[in-house]
Amino acid sequence: MIEDMLRTPAAVQDAERHTAHNYHPLPVVISSAEGAWVTDVDGRRYLDCLAGYSALNFGHRHPTLIAAAHAQLDKLTLTSRAFIHDQFADFCRELAALCGKDLVLPMNTGAEAVETGVKVARKWGYQVKGVPAGQANIVVAEGNFHGRTTTIVSFSTDADARADFGPYTPGFRIVPYGDLAALAEAIDEHTVAVLLEPIQGEQGVVVPPEGYLPGVRRLCTERRVLFIADEIQSGLGRTGATFACEQDGVVPDMYLLGKALGGGIVPVSAVAADADVLGVLRPGQHGSTFGGNPLACAVATEVVRLLATGEFQRRSAELGERLHAGLRALVGKGLVAVRGRGLWAGLDIDPALMSGREACERLMERGVLVKDTHGSTIRLAPPLVITAEDIDHAVAQLAAVLAG
């Protein structure tokens, strides 16, 4: 059905012929993009309401970020951390200031940031808290998504992400998301950190109950445990604030950042924390050949400067109200529930109507690109440069799909 209508079947088949099938992409082949819109190989335009899982918060080919990348490409792209380059200090200083932390450790991918956070928390536990060697544990939440390395999937509750990748890394305790009592019970004298997404993205943009994050902060302080906030998807303007934690009045001990930090141009991630936490690392104990490279720092510094103006956070908050108002009007008309904050929404479609995948395919036919997750749930995360008219257009197309 969808395949019969597809205008570029050869291009789709060619793209998958020599590719391991670790993704199930929508059958569209994109060749160019600008702002919130992408164009396929046949010239058809689509409104991008996924934004690379928040990696494209500033839209496709943001002129300031593209200019920074072009300028750096003409000078220097890689030195490794064996040397210092002239973009490094600005990036680390300005990102640390944005986070309100002393230190930054640049990496590449979000999963690397999470792995770094796990390692730092364990080392902090042994060297600072005094946990006996090999006994550290970290508490995480059900429904989490922090990446897909072997250590990270060891504490995933998603069967697709976890099954058949064992043996699994020990040292993690899983509790229900939003349950403070369960969290308190799971923390013991050997707990070094609580690792959470302030809003669970892959699970369907799940916002925790009121008071949960402040309660987590209080527990971590009382029990001398690090609160690690994975803001890789929720951070950098997505929810209407620089960090989702801000909206609950919470400051974690460690931020894990990624996705939007690279401006949709290069993979950039980072861990930000104070010196009493990140300062436990010594040369040779952790690193990355490409982490903090000149090209990445040049782009990411401009990302930080865009965020420092507050413009994108305000856009996300204001346009997010418009998006959520439009979506809530569809509850009972094909939608069962709407969740989210800012320009980020999880939508539960009545499973009697269609699956999330079917909804995404039908929206694609109408020129809107979104992504499904967990059955009949789809996620919307448009670039923060989207216009009010584009939001109304996306909601109208969704309404048409739900109406059949």
C-alpha positions as CSV (number, residue, x, y, z in Angstrom):
1,M,0.0,0.0,0.0
2,I,2.5,2.6,1.2
3,E,5.2,0.9,-0.9
4,D,3.0,1.0,-4.0
5,M,2.6,4.8,-3.6
6,L,6.3,5.4,-2.9
7,R,8.0,7.6,-5.5
8,T,11.5,6.4,-4.9
9,P,11.4,2.6,-4.4
10,A,14.8,2.0,-6.1
11,A,16.5,4.6,-3.8
12,V,15.0,3.0,-0.7
13,Q,16.0,-0.5,-1.8
14,D,19.5,0.7,-2.6
15,A,19.9,2.3,0.8
16,E,19.1,-0.9,2.6
17,R,20.8,-3.4,0.3
18,H,24.2,-3.3,2.1
19,T,23.0,-2.1,5.5
20,A,22.5,-4.1,8.7
21,H,18.9,-3.8,9.6
22,N,19.3,-2.2,13.0
23,Y,16.7,0.5,12.1
24,H,13.3,0.4,10.4
25,P,13.2,3.8,8.7
26,L,10.3,5.3,7.0
27,P,10.6,4.8,3.2
28,V,11.7,8.3,2.4
29,V,15.1,9.3,1.0
30,I,16.1,12.8,2.0
31,S,18.6,14.7,-0.1
32,S,18.5,18.3,1.2
33,A,17.1,20.3,4.1
34,E,16.8,23.7,5.6
35,G,15.2,24.9,8.8
36,A,12.3,22.6,9.7
37,W,11.8,21.2,6.2
38,V,13.5,18.4,4.3
39,T,13.3,17.5,0.6
40,D,13.5,14.0,-0.9
41,V,15.3,12.8,-4.0
42,D,12.2,13.5,-6.1
43,G,11.8,17.0,-4.8
44,R,8.9,16.4,-2.4
45,R,9.1,18.5,0.8
46,Y,8.3,17.2,4.3
47,L,8.0,19.0,7.6
48,D,10.5,17.4,10.0
49,C,8.8,16.9,13.3
50,L,11.5,14.6,14.7
51,A,14.6,16.8,14.4
52,G,17.0,13.9,14.7
53,Y,15.7,12.9,18.1
54,S,16.5,16.5,19.2
55,A,19.9,16.6,17.6
56,L,18.5,19.2,15.2
57,N,17.0,21.6,17.8
58,F,18.3,24.6,15.8
59,G,16.9,23.2,12.5
60,H,18.7,21.9,9.5
61,R,21.7,23.9,8.3
62,H,21.4,26.8,10.8
63,P,23.4,29.6,9.1
64,T,25.4,30.5,12.2
65,L,26.4,26.9,12.8
66,I,27.1,26.1,9.2
67,A,29.4,29.2,9.0
68,A,31.3,28.1,12.1
69,A,31.8,24.6,10.6
70,H,33.0,26.0,7.2
71,A,35.4,28.4,8.9
72,Q,36.9,25.6,11.0
73,L,37.1,23.2,8.1
74,D,39.5,25.6,6.5
75,K,41.8,25.7,9.5
76,L,41.9,22.6,11.7
77,T,39.7,19.6,12.2
78,L,41.5,17.2,14.6
79,T,44.5,17.1,16.9
80,S,43.4,14.4,19.4
81,R,43.6,15.4,23.1
82,A,47.4,14.8,23.0
83,F,47.6,18.5,22.2
84,I,45.5,21.6,23.0
85,H,43.8,23.4,20.1
86,D,42.5,27.0,20.0
87,Q,38.8,26.1,20.1
88,F,38.9,24.0,23.2
89,A,39.1,26.5,26.0
90,D,36.2,28.6,24.7
91,F,33.9,25.6,24.4
92,C,34.6,24.1,27.8
93,R,34.4,27.5,29.6
94,E,31.2,28.6,27.9
95,L,29.5,25.2,28.3
96,A,30.5,25.0,32.0
97,A,29.0,28.5,32.5
98,L,25.8,27.5,30.7
99,C,25.5,24.5,33.1
100,G,26.6,26.4,36.2
101,K,29.3,23.8,36.7
102,D,33.1,24.0,37.2
103,L,34.3,21.4,34.6
104,V,33.3,19.9,31.3
105,L,34.5,16.6,29.7
106,P,33.8,16.5,26.0
107,M,33.0,13.3,24.2
108,N,31.2,12.4,20.9
109,T,28.0,10.5,21.3
110,G,25.3,10.5,24.0
111,A,26.1,6.9,24.9
112,E,29.7,7.9,25.5
113,A,28.5,10.7,27.8
114,V,26.4,8.1,29.8
115,E,29.4,5.7,30.0
116,T,31.6,8.6,31.2
117,G,29.0,9.5,33.8
118,V,28.9,5.9,35.0
119,K,32.7,5.6,35.3
120,V,33.0,9.0,37.0
121,A,30.3,8.2,39.5
122,R,31.9,4.8,40.4
123,K,35.4,6.4,40.8
124,W,33.9,9.2,42.9
125,G,32.2,6.6,45.0
126,Y,35.4,4.7,45.7
127,Q,37.7,7.7,46.1
128,V,35.4,10.3,47.8
129,K,32.5,8.5,49.4
130,G,34.6,5.5,50.5
131,V,32.6,2.7,49.0
132,P,34.5,-0.6,49.2
133,A,36.2,-1.7,45.9
134,G,33.9,-3.3,43.5
135,Q,30.8,-2.7,45.5
136,A,29.4,0.5,43.9
137,N,25.8,0.5,42.6
138,I,23.8,3.0,40.6
139,V,20.0,3.3,40.7
140,V,18.2,3.8,37.4
141,A,14.5,3.9,36.3
142,E,12.3,1.5,34.4
143,G,11.5,2.6,30.9
144,N,14.9,4.3,30.7
145,F,16.8,5.0,27.5
146,H,20.4,6.0,27.9
147,G,22.0,4.4,24.8
148,R,22.8,0.9,23.5
149,T,26.3,0.0,24.6
150,T,26.6,-3.4,26.4
151,T,26.8,-1.7,29.8
152,I,23.9,0.6,29.1
153,V,21.6,-2.1,27.8
154,S,22.4,-4.1,31.0
155,F,20.1,-1.8,32.9
156,S,17.5,-1.3,30.1
157,T,14.0,-2.7,30.5
158,D,13.4,-2.7,26.8
159,A,13.5,-6.2,25.5
160,D,14.5,-5.2,22.0
161,A,17.4,-3.2,23.3
162,R,18.5,-5.8,25.8
163,A,17.7,-9.4,24.7
164,D,20.6,-11.6,23.4
165,F,23.3,-9.1,24.3
166,G,24.4,-10.6,27.6
167,P,26.2,-11.3,29.8
168,Y,25.2,-8.1,31.4
169,T,27.2,-5.6,33.4
170,P,26.4,-5.7,37.1
171,G,26.1,-2.8,39.5
172,F,22.7,-1.4,38.6
173,R,19.3,-1.3,40.4
174,I,16.1,-0.6,38.6
175,V,13.1,1.1,40.2
176,P,9.8,2.4,38.8
177,Y,10.1,5.8,37.3
178,G,8.3,8.4,39.4
179,D,8.3,6.3,42.6
180,L,10.2,8.1,45.3
181,A,9.5,5.4,47.9
182,A,11.0,2.7,45.7
183,L,14.0,4.9,45.0
184,A,14.6,5.5,48.7
185,E,14.5,1.8,49.4
186,A,16.9,1.0,46.6
187,I,19.6,3.4,47.8
188,D,22.1,1.9,50.3
189,E,25.5,2.8,51.7
190,H,27.1,1.5,48.4
191,T,25.0,3.6,46.1
192,V,27.1,6.1,44.2
193,A,24.5,7.7,41.9
194,V,20.9,7.9,40.7
195,L,20.8,8.2,36.9
196,L,17.6,9.5,35.4
197,E,16.1,11.2,32.4
198,P,14.2,14.3,33.7
199,I,11.6,13.4,31.0
200,Q,11.8,9.9,29.5
201,G,12.0,10.3,25.7
202,E,12.1,6.9,24.1
203,Q,9.4,5.7,26.5
204,G,7.0,8.2,24.9
205,V,7.9,11.6,26.4
206,V,6.9,10.6,29.9
207,V,6.9,13.6,32.3
208,P,7.4,12.5,36.0
209,P,4.8,13.3,38.6
210,E,5.0,16.7,40.4
211,G,7.5,16.7,43.1
212,Y,9.4,13.7,41.9
213,L,12.6,15.4,40.7
214,P,12.8,17.6,43.8
215,G,12.4,14.5,45.8
216,V,15.2,12.7,44.0
217,R,17.4,15.7,44.6
218,R,16.6,15.7,48.3
219,L,17.2,11.9,48.6
220,C,20.5,12.2,46.8
221,T,21.7,15.0,49.1
222,E,20.6,13.2,52.2
223,R,22.2,9.9,51.3
224,R,25.4,11.4,49.7
225,V,24.6,10.1,46.3
226,L,25.2,11.8,43.0
227,F,22.2,12.9,41.0
228,I,23.0,12.4,37.3
229,A,20.6,14.0,34.9
230,D,20.6,12.5,31.4
231,E,19.5,15.7,29.4
232,I,20.8,14.3,26.1
233,Q,17.3,14.6,24.6
234,S,15.5,16.8,27.0
235,G,18.2,19.5,27.4
236,L,19.4,22.5,25.4
237,G,16.1,24.2,24.8
238,R,13.8,21.3,23.9
239,T,11.3,21.6,26.9
240,G,11.2,25.4,27.0
241,A,14.2,25.8,29.3
242,T,17.9,25.2,28.9
243,F,17.5,22.0,30.9
244,A,14.4,20.1,31.8
245,C,15.5,19.9,35.4
246,E,15.2,23.7,35.7
247,Q,11.5,23.5,35.3
248,D,11.3,21.5,38.5
249,G,13.7,23.8,40.3
250,V,16.4,21.1,40.5
251,V,20.1,21.2,39.9
252,P,21.7,17.8,39.4
253,D,25.3,17.0,40.4
254,M,26.1,16.0,36.8
255,Y,24.6,16.8,33.4
256,L,24.9,14.4,30.5
257,L,24.5,16.3,27.2
258,G,24.6,15.4,23.6
259,K,22.5,15.5,20.4
260,A,21.7,19.2,20.0
261,L,25.1,20.2,21.3
262,G,26.5,19.3,17.8
263,G,24.1,21.5,16.0
264,G,23.0,18.8,13.7
265,I,26.5,18.9,12.0
266,V,28.9,16.8,14.1
267,P,28.4,14.4,17.0
268,V,29.2,16.2,20.3
269,S,28.5,15.1,23.8
270,A,29.7,16.3,27.2
271,V,29.6,15.6,30.9
272,A,29.4,18.7,33.1
273,A,29.9,18.7,36.9
274,D,31.8,20.4,39.6
275,A,35.5,19.8,40.4
276,D,34.8,17.6,43.4
277,V,33.1,15.1,41.0
278,L,34.8,15.3,37.6
279,G,38.1,16.1,39.3
280,V,38.5,12.4,40.3
281,L,39.7,11.6,36.8
282,R,43.5,11.6,36.1
283,P,45.3,11.3,32.7
284,G,45.0,7.9,31.1
285,Q,41.9,6.9,33.0
286,H,39.3,8.0,30.4
287,G,39.5,9.6,26.9
288,S,38.5,9.7,23.3
289,T,40.5,10.4,20.1
290,F,37.7,12.6,18.6
291,G,36.2,13.9,21.9
292,G,36.6,17.7,22.0
293,N,38.1,18.0,18.5
294,P,38.4,21.4,16.9
295,L,35.6,21.1,14.4
296,A,33.2,19.8,17.2
297,C,34.2,22.6,19.6
298,A,33.8,25.3,17.0
299,V,30.3,24.2,16.2
300,A,29.3,23.4,19.8
301,T,30.6,26.8,21.1
302,E,28.2,28.5,18.7
303,V,25.4,26.2,20.0
304,V,26.1,27.3,23.5
305,R,26.1,31.0,22.4
306,L,22.7,30.5,20.7
307,L,21.3,29.1,23.9
308,A,22.9,31.9,26.0
309,T,20.5,34.4,24.3
310,G,17.4,32.5,25.6
311,E,15.7,32.9,22.3
312,F,15.3,29.2,21.6
313,Q,14.1,28.4,25.1
314,R,11.4,31.1,24.7
315,R,10.4,29.8,21.3
316,S,10.1,26.3,22.6
317,A,7.9,27.4,25.6
318,E,5.6,29.6,23.6
319,L,5.2,27.4,20.5
320,G,5.0,24.4,22.8
321,E,1.8,25.8,24.3
322,R,0.4,26.1,20.8
323,L,1.4,22.6,19.9
324,H,0.0,21.0,23.0
325,A,-3.2,22.9,22.8
326,G,-3.7,21.6,19.3
327,L,-2.9,18.1,20.3
328,R,-5.1,18.1,23.4
329,A,-8.0,19.0,21.2
330,L,-7.6,15.6,19.4
331,V,-7.9,13.6,22.7
332,G,-11.1,11.5,22.2
333,K,-10.8,12.0,18.5
334,G,-8.3,9.3,17.9
335,L,-5.8,10.2,20.6
336,V,-6.0,8.6,24.0
337,A,-3.4,10.8,25.7
338,V,-0.9,13.6,25.1
339,R,2.2,14.1,27.3
340,G,5.2,16.4,27.1
341,R,6.6,19.8,27.7
342,G,7.7,22.6,25.3
343,L,8.2,21.4,21.7
344,W,8.2,17.8,22.7
345,A,5.2,15.5,22.8
346,G,4.3,11.9,23.2
347,L,0.9,10.9,21.7
348,D,-0.9,7.6,22.4
349,I,-3.1,6.7,19.5
350,D,-6.2,4.6,20.0
351,P,-4.8,1.1,19.1
352,A,-8.1,0.2,17.6
353,L,-7.5,2.8,14.9
354,M,-3.9,2.0,13.9
355,S,-0.4,1.4,15.2
356,G,2.1,4.1,15.7
357,R,4.0,2.9,12.7
358,E,0.9,3.2,10.5
359,A,0.3,6.7,11.8
360,C,3.8,7.7,10.9
361,E,3.4,6.2,7.4
362,R,0.1,8.1,6.8
363,L,1.6,11.3,8.1
364,M,4.6,10.8,5.7
365,E,2.1,10.6,2.8
366,R,0.8,14.0,4.0
367,G,4.3,15.5,4.1
368,V,5.0,15.3,7.9
369,L,7.8,13.1,9.4
370,V,7.5,11.8,12.9
371,K,8.6,8.6,14.7
372,D,6.7,5.8,16.5
373,T,7.7,4.1,19.7
374,H,6.2,1.3,21.7
375,G,3.1,0.2,19.8
376,S,0.6,3.0,19.3
377,T,2.7,5.9,20.6
378,I,4.4,8.5,18.4
379,R,6.7,11.3,19.3
380,L,6.8,14.9,18.0
381,A,10.0,16.9,18.5
382,P,10.2,19.5,15.8
383,P,13.1,21.9,15.4
384,L,12.9,24.9,17.7
385,V,13.0,27.1,14.5
386,I,9.6,25.8,13.5
387,T,6.9,28.4,12.9
388,A,3.4,28.7,14.4
389,E,2.0,28.0,10.9
390,D,4.1,24.9,10.6
391,I,2.8,23.6,13.9
392,D,-0.8,24.2,12.9
393,H,-0.1,22.4,9.6
394,A,1.3,19.4,11.4
395,V,-1.6,19.2,13.9
396,A,-4.1,19.5,11.0
397,Q,-2.4,16.6,9.1
398,L,-2.5,14.5,12.3
399,A,-6.2,15.3,12.7
400,A,-6.8,14.2,9.1
401,V,-5.0,10.9,9.6
402,L,-6.9,10.1,12.8
403,A,-10.2,10.9,11.1
404,G,-9.3,8.4,8.4
